[in-house]
Amino acid sequence: MSKFLLDTNICIYFLKGQYNLIQKLEKIGLENCFISEITIAELKFGAENSESKEKNRNTVDDFISRFTIIPIFNSLDIYAKEKARLRKAGNPLDDFDLLIGATAISNELVLVTRNVTDFERLEGIKIENWIAD
């Protein structure tokens, strides 16, 4: 069974009850799904930037408590190499996305994202898009 790192956009869709992600995660098992510290930062920012701060803070905290959180420290070498490679190629990637992608690579996780075209530029990444466009 594959293990998955959920990108921030997938977490937001889950929180909004979109794309049958609740059923997908139940089928795969939460124990096989992980989130990055970077995704937590992005979700917390979204809650703070919203109209319903307290409600959304609680929703985010409840959501992240269900998952194992993957720290970024072991991903920093991959982050640095990929950032330099992409910059030299004139094809940079946002730092937060790059850190999430590097976390997936270094932990041998499949990255689940809707932003396939952004992440597929990273060497050695495995990607699945659970959102059918």
VMD Tcl script that builds the backbone (N, CA, C; Angstrom):
set m [mol new atoms 399]
animate dup $m
set s [atomselect $m all]
$s set {name element resname resid chain x y z} {
  {N N MET 1 A 0.858 -1.191 0.000}
  {CA C MET 1 A 0.000 0.000 0.000}
  {C C MET 1 A 0.890 1.236 0.000}
  {N N SER 2 A 0.594 2.141 -0.908}
  {CA C SER 2 A 1.318 3.405 -0.971}
  {C C SER 2 A 0.984 4.270 0.232}
  {N N LYS 3 A 1.893 5.163 0.525}
  {CA C LYS 3 A 1.695 6.165 1.569}
  {C C LYS 3 A 1.695 7.523 0.878}
  {N N PHE 4 A 0.885 8.448 1.378}
  {CA C PHE 4 A 0.600 9.682 0.666}
  {C C PHE 4 A 0.867 10.923 1.520}
  {N N LEU 5 A 1.401 11.954 0.880}
  {CA C LEU 5 A 1.525 13.275 1.481}
  {C C LEU 5 A 0.477 14.159 0.822}
  {N N LEU 6 A -0.406 14.718 1.624}
  {CA C LEU 6 A -1.493 15.538 1.091}
  {C C LEU 6 A -1.038 16.985 0.936}
  {N N ASP 7 A -1.139 17.498 -0.271}
  {CA C ASP 7 A -0.830 18.907 -0.523}
  {C C ASP 7 A -1.923 19.766 0.112}
  {N N THR 8 A -1.599 21.014 0.326}
  {CA C THR 8 A -2.530 21.937 0.988}
  {C C THR 8 A -3.860 22.023 0.251}
  {N N ASN 9 A -3.837 22.050 -1.074}
  {CA C ASN 9 A -5.103 22.185 -1.805}
  {C C ASN 9 A -6.021 20.993 -1.555}
  {N N ILE 10 A -5.451 19.810 -1.425}
  {CA C ILE 10 A -6.258 18.618 -1.139}
  {C C ILE 10 A -6.876 18.725 0.256}
  {N N CYS 11 A -6.110 19.212 1.207}
  {CA C CYS 11 A -6.628 19.396 2.569}
  {C C CYS 11 A -7.785 20.399 2.582}
  {N N ILE 12 A -7.667 21.458 1.825}
  {CA C ILE 12 A -8.737 22.471 1.761}
  {C C ILE 12 A -9.995 21.871 1.135}
  {N N TYR 13 A -9.832 21.122 0.058}
  {CA C TYR 13 A -11.001 20.473 -0.555}
  {C C TYR 13 A -11.655 19.506 0.425}
  {N N PHE 14 A -10.842 18.766 1.175}
  {CA C PHE 14 A -11.369 17.852 2.184}
  {C C PHE 14 A -12.183 18.624 3.219}
  {N N LEU 15 A -11.620 19.718 3.722}
  {CA C LEU 15 A -12.301 20.520 4.741}
  {C C LEU 15 A -13.614 21.108 4.228}
  {N N LYS 16 A -13.674 21.366 2.937}
  {CA C LYS 16 A -14.894 21.902 2.327}
  {C C LYS 16 A -15.869 20.802 1.903}
  {N N GLY 17 A -15.478 19.544 2.100}
  {CA C GLY 17 A -16.346 18.422 1.735}
  {C C GLY 17 A -16.481 18.217 0.243}
  {N N GLN 18 A -15.462 18.601 -0.516}
  {CA C GLN 18 A -15.529 18.525 -1.970}
  {C C GLN 18 A -14.852 17.264 -2.519}
  {N N TYR 19 A -15.250 16.886 -3.721}
  {CA C TYR 19 A -14.617 15.839 -4.538}
  {C C TYR 19 A -14.606 14.461 -3.866}
  {N N ASN 20 A -15.521 14.189 -2.977}
  {CA C ASN 20 A -15.602 12.886 -2.300}
  {C C ASN 20 A -14.298 12.490 -1.618}
  {N N LEU 21 A -13.537 13.479 -1.166}
  {CA C LEU 21 A -12.252 13.182 -0.533}
  {C C LEU 21 A -12.413 12.497 0.817}
  {N N ILE 22 A -13.499 12.755 1.506}
  {CA C ILE 22 A -13.741 12.085 2.789}
  {C C ILE 22 A -13.796 10.578 2.557}
  {N N GLN 23 A -14.549 10.157 1.549}
  {CA C GLN 23 A -14.661 8.741 1.237}
  {C C GLN 23 A -13.319 8.172 0.754}
  {N N LYS 24 A -12.604 8.940 -0.038}
  {CA C LYS 24 A -11.298 8.500 -0.555}
  {C C LYS 24 A -10.328 8.266 0.604}
  {N N LEU 25 A -10.281 9.203 1.547}
  {CA C LEU 25 A -9.367 9.052 2.680}
  {C C LEU 25 A -9.777 7.894 3.578}
  {N N GLU 26 A -11.079 7.691 3.744}
  {CA C GLU 26 A -11.542 6.554 4.547}
  {C C GLU 26 A -11.140 5.231 3.886}
  {N N LYS 27 A -11.238 5.177 2.560}
  {CA C LYS 27 A -10.883 3.961 1.825}
  {C C LYS 27 A -9.380 3.669 1.938}
  {N N ILE 28 A -8.565 4.700 1.794}
  {CA C ILE 28 A -7.114 4.543 1.840}
  {C C ILE 28 A -6.637 4.347 3.278}
  {N N GLY 29 A -7.310 5.012 4.210}
  {CA C GLY 29 A -6.932 4.943 5.622}
  {C C GLY 29 A -6.086 6.133 6.019}
  {N N LEU 30 A -6.517 6.823 7.051}
  {CA C LEU 30 A -5.775 7.997 7.506}
  {C C LEU 30 A -4.344 7.650 7.912}
  {N N GLU 31 A -4.135 6.402 8.345}
  {CA C GLU 31 A -2.792 5.992 8.753}
  {C C GLU 31 A -1.822 5.953 7.571}
  {N N ASN 32 A -2.341 5.998 6.346}
  {CA C ASN 32 A -1.515 6.005 5.143}
  {C C ASN 32 A -1.378 7.393 4.530}
  {N N CYS 33 A -1.922 8.391 5.206}
  {CA C CYS 33 A -1.888 9.765 4.713}
  {C C CYS 33 A -1.185 10.661 5.729}
  {N N PHE 34 A -0.361 11.553 5.231}
  {CA C PHE 34 A 0.458 12.424 6.063}
  {C C PHE 34 A 0.333 13.856 5.561}
  {N N ILE 35 A 0.669 14.805 6.437}
  {CA C ILE 35 A 0.742 16.200 5.999}
  {C C ILE 35 A 2.055 16.813 6.478}
  {N N SER 36 A 2.514 17.786 5.729}
  {CA C SER 36 A 3.769 18.477 6.000}
  {C C SER 36 A 3.546 19.633 6.978}
  {N N GLU 37 A 4.604 19.969 7.685}
  {CA C GLU 37 A 4.564 21.172 8.530}
  {C C GLU 37 A 4.209 22.404 7.697}
  {N N ILE 38 A 4.618 22.421 6.455}
  {CA C ILE 38 A 4.336 23.560 5.577}
  {C C ILE 38 A 2.836 23.657 5.310}
  {N N THR 39 A 2.191 22.536 5.094}
  {CA C THR 39 A 0.738 22.533 4.894}
  {C C THR 39 A 0.032 23.066 6.135}
  {N N ILE 40 A 0.521 22.702 7.308}
  {CA C ILE 40 A -0.075 23.229 8.541}
  {C C ILE 40 A 0.043 24.750 8.569}
  {N N ALA 41 A 1.207 25.269 8.216}
  {CA C ALA 41 A 1.399 26.722 8.181}
  {C C ALA 41 A 0.410 27.382 7.222}
  {N N GLU 42 A 0.241 26.781 6.049}
  {CA C GLU 42 A -0.679 27.357 5.061}
  {C C GLU 42 A -2.130 27.285 5.529}
  {N N LEU 43 A -2.518 26.175 6.151}
  {CA C LEU 43 A -3.888 26.047 6.657}
  {C C LEU 43 A -4.146 27.032 7.793}
  {N N LYS 44 A -3.167 27.196 8.674}
  {CA C LYS 44 A -3.329 28.136 9.791}
  {C C LYS 44 A -3.414 29.573 9.277}
  {N N PHE 45 A -2.628 29.897 8.256}
  {CA C PHE 45 A -2.731 31.223 7.655}
  {C C PHE 45 A -4.127 31.439 7.072}
  {N N GLY 46 A -4.639 30.433 6.382}
  {CA C GLY 46 A -5.980 30.546 5.811}
  {C C GLY 46 A -7.029 30.806 6.878}
  {N N ALA 47 A -6.910 30.141 8.011}
  {CA C ALA 47 A -7.857 30.361 9.110}
  {C C ALA 47 A -7.737 31.783 9.646}
  {N N GLU 48 A -6.508 32.255 9.824}
  {CA C GLU 48 A -6.291 33.609 10.349}
  {C C GLU 48 A -6.744 34.683 9.370}
  {N N ASN 49 A -6.719 34.360 8.105}
  {CA C ASN 49 A -7.066 35.324 7.066}
  {C C ASN 49 A -8.552 35.278 6.714}
  {N N SER 50 A -9.311 34.452 7.411}
  {CA C SER 50 A -10.720 34.255 7.080}
  {C C SER 50 A -11.627 35.164 7.905}
  {N N GLU 51 A -12.888 35.172 7.542}
  {CA C GLU 51 A -13.891 35.943 8.276}
  {C C GLU 51 A -14.265 35.271 9.596}
  {N N SER 52 A -14.178 33.951 9.648}
  {CA C SER 52 A -14.566 33.173 10.838}
  {C C SER 52 A -13.320 32.567 11.463}
  {N N LYS 53 A -12.447 33.426 11.986}
  {CA C LYS 53 A -11.147 32.972 12.487}
  {C C LYS 53 A -11.259 31.858 13.525}
  {N N GLU 54 A -12.033 32.059 14.571}
  {CA C GLU 54 A -12.113 31.087 15.665}
  {C C GLU 54 A -12.646 29.735 15.170}
  {N N LYS 55 A -13.708 29.775 14.400}
  {CA C LYS 55 A -14.290 28.539 13.859}
  {C C LYS 55 A -13.281 27.808 12.970}
  {N N ASN 56 A -12.628 28.557 12.102}
  {CA C ASN 56 A -11.679 27.940 11.175}
  {C C ASN 56 A -10.411 27.468 11.874}
  {N N ARG 57 A -9.973 28.178 12.916}
  {CA C ARG 57 A -8.837 27.683 13.713}
  {C C ARG 57 A -9.165 26.312 14.295}
  {N N ASN 58 A -10.357 26.198 14.863}
  {CA C ASN 58 A -10.774 24.931 15.459}
  {C C ASN 58 A -10.884 23.825 14.414}
  {N N THR 59 A -11.425 24.164 13.256}
  {CA C THR 59 A -11.555 23.193 12.170}
  {C C THR 59 A -10.185 22.698 11.728}
  {N N VAL 60 A -9.243 23.621 11.561}
  {CA C VAL 60 A -7.886 23.251 11.137}
  {C C VAL 60 A -7.213 22.402 12.216}
  {N N ASP 61 A -7.313 22.810 13.462}
  {CA C ASP 61 A -6.687 22.045 14.547}
  {C C ASP 61 A -7.256 20.635 14.635}
  {N N ASP 62 A -8.571 20.507 14.486}
  {CA C ASP 62 A -9.200 19.181 14.502}
  {C C ASP 62 A -8.704 18.346 13.327}
  {N N PHE 63 A -8.623 18.957 12.161}
  {CA C PHE 63 A -8.169 18.251 10.962}
  {C C PHE 63 A -6.743 17.735 11.130}
  {N N ILE 64 A -5.826 18.610 11.529}
  {CA C ILE 64 A -4.417 18.197 11.596}
  {C C ILE 64 A -4.174 17.173 12.707}
  {N N SER 65 A -5.037 17.152 13.710}
  {CA C SER 65 A -4.857 16.181 14.795}
  {C C SER 65 A -5.082 14.739 14.325}
  {N N ARG 66 A -5.690 14.561 13.167}
  {CA C ARG 66 A -5.984 13.224 12.629}
  {C C ARG 66 A -4.797 12.598 11.896}
  {N N PHE 67 A -3.781 13.397 11.610}
  {CA C PHE 67 A -2.694 12.959 10.746}
  {C C PHE 67 A -1.350 12.958 11.461}
  {N N THR 68 A -0.452 12.146 10.934}
  {CA C THR 68 A 0.943 12.241 11.326}
  {C C THR 68 A 1.548 13.397 10.542}
  {N N ILE 69 A 2.235 14.266 11.260}
  {CA C ILE 69 A 2.849 15.445 10.651}
  {C C ILE 69 A 4.296 15.104 10.291}
  {N N ILE 70 A 4.679 15.395 9.055}
  {CA C ILE 70 A 6.041 15.133 8.592}
  {C C ILE 70 A 6.844 16.431 8.693}
  {N N PRO 71 A 7.919 16.427 9.488}
  {CA C PRO 71 A 8.769 17.623 9.570}
  {C C PRO 71 A 9.562 17.811 8.280}
  {N N ILE 72 A 10.022 19.025 8.060}
  {CA C ILE 72 A 10.729 19.327 6.814}
  {C C ILE 72 A 12.242 19.148 6.916}
  {N N PHE 73 A 12.779 19.004 8.118}
  {CA C PHE 73 A 14.233 19.012 8.295}
  {C C PHE 73 A 14.956 18.027 7.370}
  {N N ASN 74 A 14.483 16.801 7.276}
  {CA C ASN 74 A 15.151 15.791 6.450}
  {C C ASN 74 A 14.984 16.030 4.954}
  {N N SER 75 A 14.215 17.047 4.602}
  {CA C SER 75 A 13.944 17.348 3.192}
  {C C SER 75 A 14.752 18.538 2.678}
  {N N LEU 76 A 15.514 19.172 3.548}
  {CA C LEU 76 A 16.160 20.433 3.183}
  {C C LEU 76 A 17.257 20.287 2.139}
  {N N ASP 77 A 17.960 19.158 2.119}
  {CA C ASP 77 A 18.978 18.959 1.069}
  {C C ASP 77 A 18.323 18.844 -0.303}
  {N N ILE 78 A 17.230 18.086 -0.381}
  {CA C ILE 78 A 16.506 17.969 -1.652}
  {C C ILE 78 A 15.944 19.326 -2.051}
  {N N TYR 79 A 15.380 20.045 -1.087}
  {CA C TYR 79 A 14.857 21.393 -1.350}
  {C C TYR 79 A 15.946 22.268 -1.984}
  {N N ALA 80 A 17.131 22.294 -1.362}
  {CA C ALA 80 A 18.211 23.164 -1.839}
  {C C ALA 80 A 18.662 22.772 -3.251}
  {N N LYS 81 A 18.843 21.468 -3.489}
  {CA C LYS 81 A 19.287 21.004 -4.809}
  {C C LYS 81 A 18.248 21.321 -5.883}
  {N N GLU 82 A 16.989 21.051 -5.582}
  {CA C GLU 82 A 15.929 21.296 -6.563}
  {C C GLU 82 A 15.722 22.792 -6.809}
  {N N LYS 83 A 15.815 23.598 -5.758}
  {CA C LYS 83 A 15.655 25.050 -5.929}
  {C C LYS 83 A 16.751 25.583 -6.849}
  {N N ALA 84 A 18.000 25.158 -6.613}
  {CA C ALA 84 A 19.114 25.607 -7.447}
  {C C ALA 84 A 18.939 25.122 -8.887}
  {N N ARG 85 A 18.566 23.863 -9.050}
  {CA C ARG 85 A 18.389 23.296 -10.397}
  {C C ARG 85 A 17.290 24.016 -11.160}
  {N N LEU 86 A 16.149 24.220 -10.502}
  {CA C LEU 86 A 15.026 24.885 -11.166}
  {C C LEU 86 A 15.329 26.357 -11.472}
  {N N ARG 87 A 16.019 27.022 -10.568}
  {CA C ARG 87 A 16.367 28.429 -10.803}
  {C C ARG 87 A 17.310 28.548 -11.996}
  {N N LYS 88 A 18.313 27.679 -12.056}
  {CA C LYS 88 A 19.262 27.709 -13.180}
  {C C LYS 88 A 18.557 27.426 -14.502}
  {N N ALA 89 A 17.516 26.592 -14.453}
  {CA C ALA 89 A 16.754 26.266 -15.656}
  {C C ALA 89 A 15.744 27.356 -15.999}
  {N N GLY 90 A 15.649 28.389 -15.146}
  {CA C GLY 90 A 14.681 29.464 -15.381}
  {C C GLY 90 A 13.248 29.021 -15.139}
  {N N ASN 91 A 13.075 28.028 -14.263}
  {CA C ASN 91 A 11.760 27.440 -14.027}
  {C C ASN 91 A 11.508 27.274 -12.525}
  {N N PRO 92 A 11.599 28.379 -11.758}
  {CA C PRO 92 A 11.501 28.262 -10.294}
  {C C PRO 92 A 10.113 27.830 -9.831}
  {N N LEU 93 A 10.084 27.311 -8.609}
  {CA C LEU 93 A 8.856 26.866 -7.971}
  {C C LEU 93 A 8.737 27.607 -6.640}
  {N N ASP 94 A 7.526 27.967 -6.267}
  {CA C ASP 94 A 7.266 28.620 -4.987}
  {C C ASP 94 A 7.929 27.831 -3.858}
  {N N ASP 95 A 8.540 28.537 -2.894}
  {CA C ASP 95 A 9.269 27.870 -1.813}
  {C C ASP 95 A 8.415 26.888 -1.025}
  {N N PHE 96 A 7.193 27.260 -0.688}
  {CA C PHE 96 A 6.351 26.345 0.084}
  {C C PHE 96 A 6.026 25.087 -0.720}
  {N N ASP 97 A 5.707 25.250 -1.994}
  {CA C ASP 97 A 5.451 24.074 -2.837}
  {C C ASP 97 A 6.702 23.218 -2.956}
  {N N LEU 98 A 7.827 23.868 -3.111}
  {CA C LEU 98 A 9.092 23.139 -3.225}
  {C C LEU 98 A 9.385 22.356 -1.941}
  {N N LEU 99 A 9.122 22.950 -0.792}
  {CA C LEU 99 A 9.320 22.237 0.479}
  {C C LEU 99 A 8.362 21.055 0.628}
  {N N ILE 100 A 7.124 21.232 0.218}
  {CA C ILE 100 A 6.162 20.122 0.272}
  {C C ILE 100 A 6.603 19.005 -0.670}
  {N N GLY 101 A 6.996 19.354 -1.879}
  {CA C GLY 101 A 7.470 18.354 -2.828}
  {C C GLY 101 A 8.719 17.642 -2.347}
  {N N ALA 102 A 9.670 18.388 -1.789}
  {CA C ALA 102 A 10.900 17.795 -1.260}
  {C C ALA 102 A 10.586 16.854 -0.098}
  {N N THR 103 A 9.589 17.203 0.700}
  {CA C THR 103 A 9.176 16.342 1.811}
  {C C THR 103 A 8.629 15.017 1.285}
  {N N ALA 104 A 7.829 15.086 0.229}
  {CA C ALA 104 A 7.308 13.851 -0.377}
  {C C ALA 104 A 8.449 12.987 -0.897}
  {N N ILE 105 A 9.390 13.596 -1.596}
  {CA C ILE 105 A 10.509 12.844 -2.171}
  {C C ILE 105 A 11.362 12.211 -1.077}
  {N N SER 106 A 11.763 12.991 -0.092}
  {CA C SER 106 A 12.691 12.490 0.929}
  {C C SER 106 A 12.068 11.417 1.814}
  {N N ASN 107 A 10.743 11.431 1.941}
  {CA C ASN 107 A 10.056 10.435 2.768}
  {C C ASN 107 A 9.421 9.317 1.945}
  {N N GLU 108 A 9.719 9.322 0.636}
  {CA C GLU 108 A 9.208 8.310 -0.291}
  {C C GLU 108 A 7.694 8.179 -0.225}
  {N N LEU 109 A 7.035 9.339 -0.233}
  {CA C LEU 109 A 5.580 9.410 -0.218}
  {C C LEU 109 A 5.081 9.876 -1.579}
  {N N VAL 110 A 3.885 9.449 -1.943}
  {CA C VAL 110 A 3.235 9.938 -3.158}
  {C C VAL 110 A 2.557 11.251 -2.801}
  {N N LEU 111 A 2.871 12.303 -3.542}
  {CA C LEU 111 A 2.244 13.599 -3.288}
  {C C LEU 111 A 0.875 13.631 -3.951}
  {N N VAL 112 A -0.136 13.932 -3.159}
  {CA C VAL 112 A -1.489 14.072 -3.679}
  {C C VAL 112 A -1.764 15.562 -3.829}
  {N N THR 113 A -1.990 15.997 -5.067}
  {CA C THR 113 A -2.187 17.412 -5.354}
  {C C THR 113 A -3.015 17.587 -6.606}
  {N N ARG 114 A -3.616 18.739 -6.699}
  {CA C ARG 114 A -4.274 19.119 -7.947}
  {C C ARG 114 A -3.286 19.863 -8.849}
  {N N ASN 115 A -2.210 20.356 -8.269}
  {CA C ASN 115 A -1.219 21.157 -9.004}
  {C C ASN 115 A -0.123 20.279 -9.611}
  {N N VAL 116 A -0.523 19.339 -10.414}
  {CA C VAL 116 A 0.416 18.380 -10.989}
  {C C VAL 116 A 1.490 19.082 -11.811}
  {N N THR 117 A 1.116 20.047 -12.627}
  {CA C THR 117 A 2.101 20.687 -13.514}
  {C C THR 117 A 3.175 21.437 -12.727}
  {N N ASP 118 A 2.852 21.940 -11.538}
  {CA C ASP 118 A 3.872 22.602 -10.725}
  {C C ASP 118 A 4.868 21.589 -10.179}
  {N N PHE 119 A 4.350 20.517 -9.616}
  {CA C PHE 119 A 5.206 19.569 -8.908}
  {C C PHE 119 A 5.944 18.598 -9.814}
  {N N GLU 120 A 5.437 18.339 -11.006}
  {CA C GLU 120 A 6.089 17.347 -11.866}
  {C C GLU 120 A 7.458 17.801 -12.340}
  {N N ARG 121 A 7.800 19.048 -12.097}
  {CA C ARG 121 A 9.138 19.552 -12.438}
  {C C ARG 121 A 10.211 19.026 -11.482}
  {N N LEU 122 A 9.806 18.486 -10.339}
  {CA C LEU 122 A 10.754 17.992 -9.346}
  {C C LEU 122 A 11.234 16.598 -9.713}
  {N N GLU 123 A 12.533 16.391 -9.651}
  {CA C GLU 123 A 13.113 15.091 -9.989}
  {C C GLU 123 A 12.797 14.082 -8.899}
  {N N GLY 124 A 12.317 12.915 -9.305}
  {CA C GLY 124 A 12.090 11.819 -8.382}
  {C C GLY 124 A 10.772 11.863 -7.629}
  {N N ILE 125 A 9.885 12.774 -7.988}
  {CA C ILE 125 A 8.612 12.876 -7.275}
  {C C ILE 125 A 7.568 11.937 -7.886}
  {N N LYS 126 A 6.744 11.379 -7.022}
  {CA C LYS 126 A 5.590 10.584 -7.453}
  {C C LYS 126 A 4.353 11.394 -7.097}
  {N N ILE 127 A 3.425 11.508 -8.045}
  {CA C ILE 127 A 2.253 12.379 -7.876}
  {C C ILE 127 A 0.986 11.626 -8.231}
  {N N GLU 128 A -0.062 11.899 -7.465}
  {CA C GLU 128 A -1.413 11.475 -7.832}
  {C C GLU 128 A -2.330 12.682 -7.690}
  {N N ASN 129 A -3.256 12.794 -8.626}
  {CA C ASN 129 A -4.286 13.836 -8.575}
  {C C ASN 129 A -5.602 13.150 -8.270}
  {N N TRP 130 A -6.123 13.348 -7.074}
  {CA C TRP 130 A -7.381 12.729 -6.692}
  {C C TRP 130 A -8.591 13.575 -7.090}
  {N N ILE 131 A -8.336 14.680 -7.775}
  {CA C ILE 131 A -9.411 15.565 -8.215}
  {C C ILE 131 A -9.553 15.409 -9.724}
  {N N ALA 132 A -10.687 14.900 -10.151}
  {CA C ALA 132 A -10.933 14.742 -11.588}
  {C C ALA 132 A -11.448 16.057 -12.144}
  {N N ASP 133 A -10.660 16.673 -13.009}
  {CA C ASP 133 A -11.091 17.938 -13.631}
  {C C ASP 133 A -12.030 17.659 -14.789}
}
mol reanalyze $m
mol bondsrecalc $m
mol representation Tube
mol addrep $m
